[in-house]
């Protein structure tokens, strides 16, 4: 998960960042509204935490600017103003939640998790994909009741895949969610390495049932990225083509290559003559 925190109070920001880091949540931090607006436009976040009192832009104005750009990222408002009218206005302007200061950090974490689950179409804290289960609260994953032994990075990749199981995710999406924007990101090849490790762990956990229709699998769509779903929903990306199709493709490739070579030779002969 990746969070954008727009908060100018150093003490509050430090406490939130430390809490998120303890949960293996990536957090980008901006101390003013303009930088926060730029980050919201240029990067992909699961949730934005927005303070209503900023040094350069009023929180209400920044909220309106973000929504005017059709940025649909869920937004949690933090404010020392707890009046009901202020809450109603912020929620009406496009905020998804409103938490008055001072607040309990555990409540903030619970609200973040709940909002992110709902925004991805998951009301419960457990996502099930066939025999695969991932518990977003406990940060665990299992197949048919057998827990998977995962590193933090491997879990974060599986969580992102599970949250967005209906779509393919490009390598850049994984890099954006796994690393802070202010650090040196490794190359895209690192995503391939992690996918190879995860596929091996899934295969080992599935055993003889790895080819069952309901078993989870990670599919690759060249140019589109990776997707986690039940094997039956990924048939076009997992099942090998039949021999007739494979032979037909090979014949076509041969014919195209043969025609290309003949064309080159013909041009050379004309030039020589």
KAQUIHU-V102879 format. One record per backbone hydrogen bond with DSSP energy under -1.0 kcal/mol. CO is the residue of the C=O (numbers start at 1). NH is the residue of the N-H. E is the energy in kcal/mol with one decimal. If there is no record, write none. Layout:
co={CO:CO}
nh={NH:NH}
e={E:E}
//
This chain:
co={1:2:2:3:4:5:6:9:10:11:12:13:14:15:16:17:18:20:20:21:26:28:30:32:33:34:35:36:37:38:39:47:48:49:50:52:58:59:60:61:62:63:64:65:66:67:74:75:75:76:77:78:79:83:84:85:86:87:88:89:90:97:99:104:105:106:107:108:109:110:111:112:113:114:115:116:117:118:125:127:129:131:132:133:134:135:135:140:141:142:143:146:151:152:153:154:155:156:157:158:159:160:162:164:169:170:170:171:172:173:174:175:180:187:188:189:190:191:192:193:194:195:196:197:198:199:200:201:202:203:206:207:209:212:213:214:215:217:219:221:221:225:226:227:229:230:231:234:234:235:242:243:244:245:246:247:248:249:250:251:252:253:254:255:256:257:258:259:260:261:262:263:264:265:266:267:268:269}
nh={26:46:47:28:49:30:51:13:14:15:16:17:18:19:20:21:22:23:25:24:3:5:7:36:37:38:39:40:41:42:43:4:76:6:78:59:62:63:64:65:66:67:68:69:71:70:48:96:97:50:99:52:101:87:88:89:90:91:92:93:95:77:79:108:109:110:111:112:113:114:115:116:117:118:119:120:122:121:136:134:132:144:129:142:127:139:140:135:148:133:146:143:155:156:157:158:159:160:161:162:163:164:165:167:226:173:174:175:176:177:178:179:183:190:191:193:194:195:196:197:198:199:200:201:202:203:204:205:206:207:209:210:212:215:232:131:231:229:227:224:225:221:169:219:217:233:234:237:238:239:246:247:248:249:250:251:252:253:254:255:256:257:258:259:260:261:262:263:264:265:266:267:268:269:270:271:272:273}
e={-2.2:-2.9:-1.0:-2.7:-3.2:-2.7:-2.4:-2.8:-2.6:-1.9:-2.2:-2.9:-2.3:-2.0:-2.6:-2.7:-1.8:-1.0:-2.5:-1.9:-3.0:-3.2:-1.9:-1.9:-2.6:-2.3:-2.3:-2.4:-1.8:-2.2:-2.2:-2.1:-3.0:-3.1:-2.9:-2.6:-2.2:-2.6:-2.1:-2.3:-2.4:-2.1:-2.2:-1.2:-1.7:-1.6:-2.8:-2.7:-1.3:-2.9:-3.4:-2.0:-3.1:-1.8:-2.7:-2.2:-2.2:-2.5:-2.3:-1.9:-2.3:-2.7:-1.4:-2.0:-2.2:-2.2:-2.4:-2.5:-2.5:-2.3:-2.6:-2.5:-2.2:-2.3:-2.5:-1.2:-3.5:-1.7:-3.1:-2.1:-2.0:-2.8:-2.8:-2.8:-2.4:-1.6:-1.2:-2.8:-3.0:-2.8:-2.2:-2.5:-2.5:-2.5:-2.1:-2.3:-2.9:-2.0:-2.4:-2.7:-2.6:-1.4:-1.1:-1.9:-2.5:-1.0:-1.1:-2.2:-2.4:-1.5:-1.7:-1.6:-1.3:-1.5:-1.7:-1.8:-2.1:-2.4:-2.1:-1.9:-2.7:-2.6:-1.7:-2.1:-2.8:-2.5:-2.5:-2.1:-2.2:-2.1:-1.9:-1.3:-1.8:-1.2:-2.4:-1.2:-2.6:-1.9:-1.8:-2.6:-2.5:-2.8:-2.9:-2.9:-2.1:-1.5:-1.3:-1.9:-1.6:-1.9:-2.6:-2.9:-2.4:-2.5:-2.4:-2.7:-2.3:-2.6:-2.4:-2.8:-2.7:-2.3:-2.9:-2.8:-2.1:-2.4:-2.4:-2.2:-2.1:-2.6:-2.4:-1.9:-2.0:-2.3:-2.1:-2.1:-2.5:-2.2}
//
